[in-house]
Amino acid sequence: MTIILGFVSFDGHGLWGTCSLAGTMALLPRALPFEGMMIGGAALGSFIAANSFANIAGQGGHWFKAFKGPKWNSGDYVDRSTSCITLGA
């Protein structure tokens, strides 16, 4: 099932992006949003086709964790470096 959804997403984004520009790439600034949509759609479709629903759902939590920010701040790294230097001396 995910393979079918992936191929539909892949083909749909690629065909829609090409058709929306009428096949011309004369104006690069005008084409960039469409190119990004086609590449992003192809990546999304490939990801959907290659993974199961459980794996795709599991990735959602990892995206939130990645965008939440780092677990440690710069002060923690300074403290760790100071501790290593102190213990090594």
N, C-alpha and C positions, 0 to 999 in steps of 0.2 A: 504494500500500500504506500509506504513512504517513497519507494522508487518511482511510482507513478506521479505522486505529488511533486517530487523533486524534478522530474522531467518536465512536467507542466509548468512549474515555476521557471525553470531554466529556459525553456523554449519561449514561454510567454514574455518574459522580460526582454530577451534578446530580440524577438520579432517586433514587439511593441516599440522598443527603442529605435530599431532600424527604420521601421515604417513611419514613426513620428518625425524623423528627419528626412524622409523621402529619399533615403539612400545617399544623401549628399553630406560631405564632411567639409564643405568650403569654409564655414565659419566655426573655427575651433571653440571660441568662448560660448557660442550657442550650443555646441555639441557636448561640452564637458558634463553638464548635468545628466544628459541622456546616456553618455558613456559610463558615468558612475552608476547609474541605475542598471544598465545592462550588466556591468561587471558584478555589482552587488547582488543582482538577481540571479546571475549564474552561480555565484558563490553560495547564496542561500539555497538554491535548487540542488546544487551538488551536496551540500551539507544534509539536506533533508533526505535525498536519495541514498546517502551512504550510511545513515544512522536509523536506529529504531526509535519509536515514539518515547520509550523510557529514557533513552540516551538524550534525545532532544530536550525532554522535560528537565532532565538532570542538569543540562547545560545552563538553563535559565538561572538557577541559583548561583552558579559560578560567575555568570555575567554580573549579577548584582554585587557579588563579593569583590569582583575586580574593580567595579566603578565606585565602590564605597570608599576606597582609598587604602593607603598603607596601614598596616597594623602598628608599626612603630613610627615615631617622629624623629627628627634630626637630633634632638637631645639624647635619645636612646643610643644612637650611633656614636655620638661623642663620648657618652659614658662608657660604652663598650670599648672604644679605642683607648680611652684613658686607663681602664682596668687592665687591658692587655699590656699596655706599656708599663704600668706599675708592677704587674706580676712578673713581667719579663726582665725587669731591671734588677 
